[in-house]
């Protein structure tokens, strides 16, 4: 059975939003390299550029995002352990 996770948040300013976008782009680049089966990941950004919504669909036991070095760099230190 597929499991979907959606996360939405607002960055504090445009500079933080641009840094966030850079990190997201790195995650997508790594996903493009490994192409995990049964996994869909989408990110949308609001027109003003400050709001982000991430949606991941995992068809399997393990979420492949958690194994990506680029995704680990996005997580706060307290959640990446």
DAJOSUL-V313943 format. One record per pair of residues at least 12 apart in sequence whose C-alpha atoms are under 7 Angstrom apart, sorted by the first residue. I is the first residue (numbers start at 1). J is the second residue. If there is no record, write none. Layout:
[[I;J] [I;J]]
This chain:
[[1;59] [2;57] [2;58] [2;59] [2;60] [3;57] [3;58] [3;59] [4;55] [4;56] [4;57] [4;58] [5;55] [5;56] [5;57] [6;54] [6;55] [6;56] [7;53] [7;54] [7;55] [8;52] [8;53] [8;54] [9;51] [9;52] [9;53] [10;50] [10;51] [10;52] [11;50] [11;51] [13;50] [14;49] [14;50] [17;49] [17;50] [23;74] [26;70] [27;70] [27;71] [30;70] [36;64] [38;58] [38;59] [38;60] [39;57] [39;58] [39;59] [40;56] [40;57] [40;58] [41;55] [41;56] [41;57] [42;54] [42;55] [42;56] [43;55]]
